[in-house]
Amino acid sequence: MVSGDRLDRYASVLVGIALRIEPGDRLLIRSGTHATPLVHRVARAAYEAGAVNVDVLWVDDELDRARFTAGSRAAADELSYDYDVLARAAERSDSYLRIVGEAPNRLADVDSERVAAAAGRAAESMGRWMEKAMALDFFWTVAAAPSVDWAEMVFPDLAGEEAVDALWNAVLATARVDEPDPLSAWESHLDHLTARQTFLNERAYASVRYVGPGTDLVVGLSEMHRWNNPGEGAKGRRTVANIPTEEISTSPHSQRAEGIVRAARPLSYQGRLIEGFEFQFKDGAVVDARADRGQDDLDRILATDDGSRRLGEVALVPTTSLVSAQNLTWYETLFDENDASHLALGRAYPMGIRGGMEMTPQQLADVGNNASTVHVDFVVGARDVTIYGVTADGGEEPLIAGGEWTFEV
C-alpha cells in the first residue's frame, strides 16, 4: 500500500501547486470512490491552506454500469445532478479538482449508442461550464489515483494490490512527489516549460509538420496563435491544469490541416477503448477515419458537431519526460498526453490565440479557433516521429526528433 506520507505529499502538490488554494477559496472535487484516501488528504490540505468549503462529487463505475445495463432508455437519457452542481460551482468560481483513475474500458460491453447519447446530453448541458473552464474563469486541475481495474490494464502481469502499488509508484514519480522538496521541484519544472514556450513564440511558425510511420501531416497555425503551457495559470496564480504536466501547446487554424496521421497510443473515451486509429485531413477536416478497434466510437466522436472533425490543439511533448520514463501504456489520457506529443479534435482553447481570452466566440472563429462541444486528445508522438516547425517561407526546423527537444533553452 502507498504510504500515508506519500499521499500527503501528493495532496500538497495538488493544493499548493496545481490549485494554489488561498484563504476564502471553495473547492469542488470530483473523484472515483477508489481514491477516497487521497480525497480526504486533499480536503485536509485545502482547509489548512484556508479553504472555507470542500465538497465532493463521487463517481462510481458500478453505478454507471447499472444505469446503462439495468435502466431504461429514459434512465440513460436523464442527466445526473452532478451537472447542476458543476454549473453552480463554475458560476461561483469555485476551484475544481478532477481525480481520474476509473477503469479505462469500464463500459466496453454496454450499448455504445446509449453511452454516446448520454454523453451528448451531458456535453450540451456542460457547454457553459466548458466555456468558463477553457477561459480560466475558475481554477481547475486534473490528477489521478489508481483503481484496481486501471492498474491491472497497465500491469497485466500483476493483480490486485500489487498492480495498484506499481501504478501508484509510477503516478507519484510523474508528480515529483518523491523529490526532496516537491513544491520547489515543480516551480523549477514550470520555469523550464515557460522557457520553451518563449522560444516557440519567438519563432512564430506558420505550421507544424509531423513525419513518421503512417504519418505525414501539416497543421497550419493561426497568424494570431501563441504557445502556452498548463502551468501558466490565471488571475495572478501560477496554477497547473493537470498533474503531471509536460506539454507546450497552441491552437491550430481549424481550416488548415492536410495529410494523414496515425495515433501512437490507444484512446480511452467514455469508458471504451479505441485502438490502431488514423485520420486523413483535407482543408482542416477529417475526411477519412479508420480504427482497428472501436470504429463506431470513433465515428461518433467525429459526428458530434461541425467542429469535432477539426483540430483544436497542437501539443509538443518530449518522450524523455518523467511520464515517458515509466515506459508504460497508460490507457488514460491524462498520462498519455503527457507521455508524447498529441493533437486534439474539437474545441480549441482561447489562450492559444493572442488576446483570445478577451475575444468573443465569433472573433475567435474569425482567426481560426475551432468550436465544438468536445475536446478529445490523442497521442501522435513517438521516437520515430519527427516534428518540424515550418516557417512562413516554407523552411522546416526540427523541434522534436528521436523523442527529444532539438533546441536548448
Secondary structure, DSSP 8 states (H G I E B T S, - for coil): ---HHHHHHHHHHIIIIIS---TT-EEEEEEEGGGHHHHHHHHHHHHHTT-SEEEEEEE-HHHHHHHHHTS-HHHHHS--THHHHHHHHHHTT-EEEEEE-S-TTTTTTS-HHHHHHHHHHHHHHTHHHHHHHHTTSS-EEEEE---HHHHHHH-TT--HHHHHHHHHHHHHHHTTTTSSSHHHHHHHHHHHHHHHHHHHHHH--SEEEEEETTEEEEEEE-TTB--B-TT--BTTB---SBSS---EEE-EEEEEEEEEEE-SS-EEETTEEEEEEEEEEETTEEEEEEEEE-HHHHHHHHTSSTTTTBEEEEEE--TTSTTGGG-----SHHHHTTTS-EEEEE---GGGBTTGGG--HHHHHHTT----S-EEEEE---TT-EEEEE-TTS-EEEEEETTEESS--
